[in-house]
Amino acid sequence: MMGILSNIICKLKGHVYEESSQKPDGWGYIATWFICNRCGHENVVTEREDQV
């Protein structure tokens, strides 16, 4: 229960993301994973390889 509460509080205050890994997917995109330092929330951002 505390994990859910801390995730809601962190979402309200704003997540503090740190890049954890970056991999090409083979279809012309690069996927970058970000993990919040406070609550562990994970976010994935994809970009075209030719825009990087």
Protein Blocks (a to p, Z undefined) as FASTA:
>chain_A
ZZmmmmmmmmmnopadddfbdcdehlopacdddddfklopacdddddfklZZ
